[in-house]
Amino acid sequence: MRDILSSFFACKDVYMHMNIHKQNKELRALFEKMLQPIHRHLQNIMPCNNKGDENHD
């Protein structure tokens, strides 16, 4: 479980960093694909308390 969380946050950090700089669109699309199932999995385990984090575009 901790591995899932740490990899999720590592990916999210990289994704957010790339989002700020608007770098390679293909890479960003790949990160989104990687993050979606993990994000859904986490939401199933523990529903998100901070709804504001959803819309960060």
C-alpha positions in Angstrom: 0.0 0.0 0.0 2.8 2.4 0.9 4.5 1.6 -2.5 1.3 2.6 -4.3 1.1 5.8 -2.4 4.8 6.7 -2.8 4.7 6.0 -6.6 1.5 7.9 -6.9 2.9 11.0 -5.2 6.2 10.7 -7.1 4.3 10.6 -10.4 2.1 13.4 -9.3 5.0 15.6 -8.4 6.6 15.0 -11.8 3.3 15.6 -13.5 2.6 18.8 -11.6 6.1 20.0 -12.4 5.6 19.3 -16.1 2.2 20.8 -16.0 3.7 24.1 -14.7 6.3 24.2 -17.5 3.9 22.9 -20.3 6.6 20.7 -21.6 6.3 17.6 -23.8 2.6 16.9 -24.4 3.1 13.3 -25.2 4.9 12.7 -21.9 2.1 14.6 -20.0 -0.5 12.4 -21.7 1.5 9.3 -20.7 1.6 10.5 -17.0 -2.1 11.1 -17.1 -2.7 7.6 -18.3 -0.5 6.2 -15.6 -2.1 8.3 -12.9 -5.8 7.7 -13.7 -6.0 4.1 -12.5 -3.9 4.8 -9.4 -5.9 7.9 -8.6 -9.2 5.9 -9.0 -7.8 3.1 -6.8 -6.8 5.5 -4.1 -10.2 7.2 -4.2 -11.8 3.8 -3.8 -9.7 3.1 -0.7 -10.0 6.5 0.9 -12.5 9.1 -0.6 -10.8 12.4 -1.3 -11.3 15.1 1.3 -9.8 17.9 -0.7 -12.2 18.2 -3.7 -10.3 21.3 -4.9 -7.4 19.1 -5.9 -9.4 17.6 -8.7 -9.5 20.5 -11.1 -5.9 21.7 -11.5 -5.9 22.6 -15.2 
